[in-house]
Amino acid sequence: MKRINHNLLLLTLEYPPQVGGISTYLSYLAERYSIGTIQILAPEIEGSHGTDMVAGPAIYRRQLEVSWLRPRWLPALYWTWLQCRRERPGMLVVSHLLNMGRVARWIRRLLGIPYTVIVHGMDVSLAMSGDRRKRVGARRILFDAALVVANSGFTAELVKSIGVPEERIEVVIPPPSLPLDLTVGPEQIKAFRQRHGLGDSFVLLSTGRLVKRKGFDVCLQAIAELKRSGRQVKQLIVGSGPFIDDLIELAQELDVVAETVFLGRIDRLELSRAFAACDTFVLVPRLLGSDVEGFGIVYLEAGVFSRPTIGSRTGGVSEAVIDGETGLLIEPDDPIALKEAIERLIDDETLRQSLGTGGRHRVERDFGKDGQDEKFTTAVRRAMDETITSETS
């Protein structure tokens, strides 16, 4: 019987020390792959040497895309081909449907190595709403994959709607980037609140890339409504992005500058203090064309600190926030509904504690000892076994 090679090569455009949900997700999967070795092929970025030295998997840094080439992903194809020729992995794993998926199909043609695609929601919806070349390319990549790993049931449904068989799709939930055993003491919380002038206000925290889809503007509109109602609230906004100037201007127009604190990008230690110091986490994304929230790791991070969450019924958010168990869900683009949800939590401490405890139990259940750790490994093993069986039958 042919011995199965369970070694993997992961090709990705995002990997630590890059920040963000995809980077966190991929490192989580790579560090927990348990039936063979896994090597990482990722872009050259400043500051990567130090993190690569202490990382578990072997990480190879190369220039994977060049703007003046057509197609721009040709360098990724070359370096992946070279690494596969040297190491002969049993499977290639790619994140980013386009363009790394195109690299995977070429490697399958050239070297006969099967591949897995990890999809995140927005990459699928954008590809399928693009021009014919993108739609056809995405379908071929997904149909030819030995396995498709989706970050949520919502994303899995997108893939199934294209026609990919359900048995070749595995849902593996992204983890919080903050460890479950992380604690922030009362003195640190007190110092954080003093440092940012939060006083005794009810503190709302929102984090993420500052883009219109995330709904930060709806949060500011709700703060203005709460202020008019005489509520003493503060809004912390963590992150950077192209929408920052619009948000600052909106805060001025709504007269909530004193109630809003823009923290910009902060490190993980300061982020943990922000979660511990807040009373409720709020993020209410909207659907903008094909730009959709595939899941929402930040809601799970609030659960690490037993903080209740408020999210919107769009994309995969309803899987990250379990309505009535870990938080509250409202319709997107509705600042009045958000105001009422916040007031409900301000007035009902028992509900706040119950939802916060539910969030903590959820992350312990899904990311503790018997949580998501083995789902990726098990799915890859099954896909490899089925590939070998089909080749030998």
N, C-alpha and C positions, 0 to 999 in steps of 0.2 A: 504493500500500500504506500502511495506517495506521501512523504512527510510534508506537512503543511508549514509553510514559512509564515509566521505571525508577526514579523517585523514590519514596522510602518515608517513611511516618510510623510511628514505633514508639511504641505506647502501653503503658506499664508502671507498676506500682506500686513497682518496685524498680530503682534506678539509682544509680551512685556520686554522692555519697560514702557512700550506704548500703553497709554491708558485708555480705558473704555471697556464696554461690556463684551465685545467680541474678543479682545485680547485676553481678558480675564477668563472667559469661557474656554478658549482654546488651551490656555495653560492648565486649566483645571482638568480637561480631558487628557492632555498629554502626560501630566504628572501622575495620573491614576491608571494609565494603561498598564496592564499587569501580565499579559501573556507573551510578551516579546519586547524587543527594543523599539524605541521610537526616536527618530531624528527629526529636527525641525529645520526647514529652509525658509528663512524670513529676510525682510529687507535690512539693509545697512542703515542704522539710525544712531544718532549721537547718544552716548551713555549706555549702549547695549553691552559693552564689554564686561562691565562690573556685574550686571545681572546674569549674563550668560555664564560667568565663571562659577556661580553658585547654583545655577539651575540644574535640575535632575537630568533631563534629556540633553543630548548633544545638539547644539544649535549652530547652524551654518548661516552666516550673513553674506548676502549677495545683492547686487543691484538687479531687481526683478523686473522693473519696468523702466522704459526710456521714452520720454515724451516725443522725441523726434523720429522714432521708429514707427513703422506701420506693418503689422500690429505692434503696439507698444509692449506687449507681453512676450516678445520673442526672447529677451534675455532670461525670463523665467523658464521658458521651454528648454533653453540650452542648459541652464544650471540644473534643472530637474532631471533632464536626460542624463547629464554627466553623473549626478549623484546616484541615480537609479542604476546606471551601468556599473558603478563602483560597488554599491552596497546591495543591489538586487533585493529591495524590500518586497514583502509579499503583497503589500497594498500601498497605493498612494492615497493620501487623504488631503483634500483641498477645502479651504474656506474661500468664500467669495465666488458665487455662481459664475459670474462673468468678471474677470477674464481667466481666473485660475482654473475654472472648469474646462475651458478650451485647452489649456495646457494638459490637463488630465486626460482628455480624449486623445490628444496626440501621443502621449506616452503609452496609452493603451494600444494604439495602432502600431507604434514603433517597437515597443518592447513587450507587449502582451501583459502588462501589469494592470490588474483591475484597480478601480478607484472608488473612494467614498467621497460624497459631497456633503459638507456641513452648510446648512442654509439658515438664515436669520429672519426671514419675513420680508423685509423691505427689498432685499436683493432679488427675491422671486417676483414680487409685485412690480418692481421697476422693470425687470427684464421682460415680463409678459405684457407690459403696457407700452413697450418700446416699439421700434420699427420691426419689420418682418425679419430682418437678419438677426436681431436680438431674440425675438420670440422663437424662431426656429433653432437658434443656437442653444438657448436655455432648455428647450424640450429635448434636444439630442443629448445634451450633457446629463440631464436628469434621467432620461430613459436608459442611457448606456451605463449609468452608475450601478455598481454592485450593491450599494447601500446609500440611502439619503438620511442624514441625521438632521432633525428639525429641532429648533429651540423651544417650540411650543406646539400645542395641539392646533392652534390657529395656523401656524406656518405649515404644519403637516397637511392640513386641509387644503391650503393653497397648492401644495405639491400634488396631492391626490386629484385636485380639480383639473390638473393638466393631463392626468391619465396614468401617473406612476402607480404601480400596484401597491396596495397598503402594506403587504408583507415585506416590501423593501424599504419601508420608512420606519425610522425609530425616533421617538421623542425623548430627548435628554434635556432636562431643564437646566438653564445656566445657573451657576452658583452665585451667592453674594461674594464680593471681592474681599470682604472683611471677615476674619476668622470667627468662628462661633464662640471661642473661649475668650474673645477680647472684652476687657472690662475698662470702664472709665469711672474713676472715683468721684465722690461728691465734691471734693475740692477742685478737681479739674473742671467739672461742670460749672461750678460757681465762678471760677476764673474765666472760663469761656464766655459765660453770660455777661460778666462785668466788662470783659475786653471789647465786646461788641455792643454794649449799651442796651442789653435786652431787658434788664430790670426784672420786674415781676410779670411781664407781659406773657400772654399765651403765644408760644413760638411755633411758627410753621416753617418747615424746611422743605426746599425743593432743590433737587440736583439734576444735572444733565447738561448736555450740549445745548447752548443757547441758540436754538433755531425755532422758527415759528410753530412747527409741528408739535413741540413739547407742551405748548399751552401755558407758558409762564405769564403771558399777558392776561389770561383768564384769572390766574392767581392774584395779580395786582388789582384787577377789577373787583374781585371778591374782597380784598383787603379794604378797598375804598368803601364798599358797601358796609363792611363791618365797622369801619371807623365812623360812618354816618349813624350807625346804630349805637354808638357809644362803647363799642367793644375795644379793649386794650390788647392789641395783637401786634406781633412783629413777624415779618416775612424774611427768612434767610434764603438767598439764592446763591447756589454754588455751581460754578462752571464758567465756561467761556464759549464764544461763538459769534457768528455774524449778526445775531439779533440783539446784542447787548445795548447798542446805542438806542434802538427802538424802545427797549424796556426802560432805560433810564429816562428817556423823553416821556414815556407813558406814565412813569411814576411821578414825574413833575406835573403832568397834565391832571392826574387824578389826585394830586396833593397827598401822596403817600410816601414822599421821600423819607420822612422821619420814621416811617414804619417799615421801610425796606432796607435790608443790608445786603449789598452785593459783595460776596467774598472772593469771586474769581475762581481760578483753579487752586486747589489746596491739596496738601499731601494726605495720605491715608490716616495718619495720626490725627490731624486736625479735622478730617472728615468724620472720624469716629467720635470726636468731641462734639461735633455739630449734631450728629444723630442722638447722642446721649443727652444733649442740652435741649433738644426740641421737645415739644409736646405732641406734635402730629406731623407726619410726612405727607406732602401733597404734591402730586404731579398729574395733570389732566390733559394728556395728549389728544390731538385731533387728527383726523384723516385728511391729508392734503394730496388729492389725486391718488397716486400709487405710493406715496410716502407714508408708511404705516409703522406703528410701534409693534414689533414682532413679539415682545414679551415685556421686560422691565425688571432688570436685576435690582434696581434701586429700591423697589418695594420690599424685596427680600432683605436688603441691607437694613432697612428700618426694623424688620422683624428680629434681626440679630440683637437689637437694643430694646426689644419689646415695645416698639412704638407703633401706634395705629396708623393706618394709611388711608388716603383718599385718592382714588384713581377714576378714570373715565372708561366708559364702555366702548372701547375701540381696539381693533387689532387683538393682540394677545394679552392686554392688560388685565382682562377679567380672569386670566389664569394666574397672574402674579398677585392680584388682590382678590381674595375670596370674600365676596360681599357678605357682611354680617358675621364673618368668622375672623378675618385678619384686617378688615378695613371696610370702607364704604365706597360704592361705585355710583357715579352720576353720569349724566349724558355729557358729551364734550361740548365745548363752547357755550357753557351755561353758568355764568358767574353767580347768578342768584341761587341756583342749586348748590353750587360750591359753598357759598356763604351759609346756606342753611345746614349743610353737612358739617361745616366747621363749628357752627353754633351748637349743633347737637352734641358734638364732642366736648366743647367748652363746658356745657351745662351738665353733662352726664359723665362724671369721673369713673363710675362703675363700667360704663360702656367703653371708655378709653382703655381702662385696664384690661377688660375682657378681650378687646380686639388686639391690644399689644401682646397679651399672653398667647392669643391664637396665632399671631405672626411668629412669635418665638417658637412655639410648638411646630409650626409648619416647616421652618428652616431646619430644626433639629430632626424632624421626620424625613425630610427629603434630602438633607445633606449630612446627616449623621452617619453612624457606622453602617446602617443598612439602607442608606438612601440611594443617590444617583450614581455612586462611585463605580459600580460594575456594569451599568447599563450600556455604556459606550463599548467597553471591552467585550461584553457578551454579544452585542450586535455585530461588531467587527468579526469576531470569531465565527459567528453563524454565516456571515456573508462570505468569508474566506472558505469555509467548509463547503458551502453551496457552489462556489466558483470552481473549486477543485473537483467536486462531484460531477458538475456539468461538463468539465473538460475531459474527464476520464470515462464518461458514460457513452 
